[in-house]
């Protein structure tokens, strides 16, 4: 068995034991992530897992910094939940947007030209909670509370496939005011990026701010 295969089997075995101990509902390991670029920094391999009840896809890994097995279940579930709730507000002001689950299905294509064609002129919405939010807030994964019950401040990244317009500031003010008024999201960090349909930046800097 090669070194890579050995590491994959090890992380699968570790994840299976962790999932059996941590989750009451069914889960399925469907793949292994190899972070060969070191983007995460605190793990090299992670099991990709799907929660059978909620459909949430998340990671399970041994955290090299804490020396413990950990998972991203709550942050990924909250991401799915929040994106579904926020999407209609963004659609109203900016037109159709793709959320993470839809983008994930498209990016599975190994054909870059096909990927770009399918993404087309769609704007993109990505909402990110801290991966360790479940552990930090001591939330039982078998009783995953709503993100609305906590004072959280996720990052909302919106990618728009056109140049910035003068009316955009008013549009984003409307989105944020409506989210706060309806209790969908009280606080957050907003990042807006403008790109062409082939992913070339159209502005020198991203547009960001807190609310």
N, C-alpha and C positions, 0 to 999 in steps of 0.2 A: 504494500500500500504506500503511495507517494505521500510526502509530507502534507500537501494541501488536503488530500482526501482524509488523512488521519485527523487533521485539525477540524475538518467539517464534521466527521463522525463524533469527535469529542464534544463539539458545541451542541450537536443534536442530542447526544446522551445527557449532557448537562441540562439542556433546555427541557427535555422530557421529564426529568426528575423535578425540576423547578415548577413546571406547569402542573404536574400532578399534585404537588404540595400546595400550590398557590391558588389555583382556579377550581371552583366547583363545577362550572359549566365546561362543556367540551371545547377543546382547542385542537388545531391541526398544524403541525410543522410542514410547510410546503416548499421551503427552500433555505439556503444559507447565504447570508451576505458576507462578502469578503471586502473589507475596507482597505484595499491595497494602497490608496492614496493617503491614508491616515487622517481623513476628514474629521472623524469623531474624536480620535485621540485617546479614548479610554477603552476601546476594544478593537480587535482586529477582525474577529469573526462574530456573527450574530445569527441566531436562528430566526427565520421569517415565519411568523405564526398568524393564523386566522382564528378569530373567536367565532365559534359556530353559532351562538345566539345573536350576537350583534353584527357579525360580518366585519368587524374591525380587524385590519391587518396591522401587526405590530412586531417589535423586535424583542428577543430575549438574549441576554449576553452576560458574560462575566466582566464586571467593571474592574479594570486593572487599577483604578485609583482608589476605590473603596474596598476591593477584595471581596465583593459580594455579587451574587447573581441578581440581575435587575431586569425590568421590562419597561416598554414604552406604551403599555396598553392604554392607560388613562389619557395620556397626552394625545395619542392617535384617535381614541374614541371621541374626545372633546373636539379635536380638529374636525372630524367627520360631522359631528353634531352642529358645531358652530358654523361651518361652511354652508351647510344646508339651510341654516336659519338666516345667514347674512346674504346669501346669494340673491334672493328676490330684491333686496334693497339695491344691490349693485346692478342687477339686470335693469331695474327701473331707470336708473340714471345713466348707465353706460352701454346698455344693450347686452346681448347674451354673453355669459361668461362660463368658462369651464372650471370645475372644482377639482380637487386633488384626485379623487377616485377616477374621474373621467380622463384626466391627464395621464394617470398611471396606466390605464388600459391602452391609451394611444402610444405611450413611450415604450411599451413592450415590443413594438415593431422595430426590427433591426434595419429597416430600410429608411435612411435619413430623409430622402426625398418624399417618401410616402408619409413619414411622420410630419414633415412640414406642410404637406398638402392637407392632411387631416386636421392639423391645428388651424390652418387657414387664417382667417381674420378674427378668430375668437380671442376675446380678452380672457385673462386667466386670474383666478382667485386662489390664493394660498394663505392659509391661516396656521400659525405655528405657536404651540404652547411649549414651554420648557419640557424636555423629555423626562425630567425627574420630578414633574409636578405631583404625581401620585404619591411618591415616597415622601416628598417634602410636606404635603398636606395630610399624610397618614390616612389616605383613603383606601378602604377595602375594595379591591378590584371586583369582588363578588357583589358589591353594593355600590356601583359607580354613580356617585351623585352628579348632578348637572353642574357644568362650569358656571352657570348663573348663580349658584349658591355660594360662590367664593369671590373674593376680591382678586381677580386675576387680570393680567395685562398682556394678552397675546400679541404677536406681530401679525398684521394683515398686509400681505404683499399683493398688489394688483398690477398685472402686466397688461398694458394697453397697446394694441397693434396700430398705432398712428402717432402723429406728433401731438404735443401738448397744445391745448386750446385755452383761450382766455376764460371760457366758462367752466373749465374743469374745477377750479377752486370752489366755486359755488356748488357744483355737483357733489364734491366730496363733503362739503359742509352739510348738505342735505342728507347724505347717506349717514354720516356720523350722528347728526341730530336725531334722525329717525331711529337709529339703533339704540341710542341712549333713552329716548322717549319711550320706546316699546319694551325696554328692559332686555333687549337681545344681547347687548354688550355695553358695559359701562366705561371701561378703560381699554386702551390698546396703543400700539405703535403702528403707524401707517407708513408704508413704503409704496411708492408708485413709480413704475418703470415704463418708459415708452420705447417700443421696439418696432422694427419693420416685420413683415410677415416671414422673413428669413432670419429673424432674431438679431438683427443689427441694431444697437442702441441708436435712438433718434435724438436723445438729449444728452448733454455733457454729464449731468448728474441726476441721480434718483431724487425724487421728491419725497421727503419724509417729515414726520412730526408725531407728537403724542396727543392723545385726547383722554 
